[in-house]
Amino acid sequence: MEQGLGKHHGGLERQETALAQAERLLAEALRRRQVRPEDLAGRPKGDRRKARIVFRLREETTMTWDWIAEKLAMGVGAYAAHGVRVLQARNDKSVMRD
């Protein structure tokens, strides 16, 4: 189903595809960082690794700030957005490579 959706596909199908893509990207990012999903709650909300994952998910998916924040145990969506702004303000070049 990753070949693309045509105009005959409804909103629910598109939303499910976006969700599957976001969950796949999240799993890949956690695996690359050797972090288990259950360990996320024990890490600080402002963890730089979490912010990098947030940045990538926002760049490559249509998931909301709140959805991402919940998945990464960051509290509310505004805090996830703040983490990305901090990375960008620091001009963290590794964000773009990640």
Secondary structure, 3 states (H helix, E strand, C coil): CCCCCCCCCCHHHHHHHHHHHHHHHHHHHHHHCCCCHHHHHHCCCCCHHHHHHHHHHHHHCCCCHHHHHHHCCCCCHHHHHHHHHHHHHCCCCHHHHC
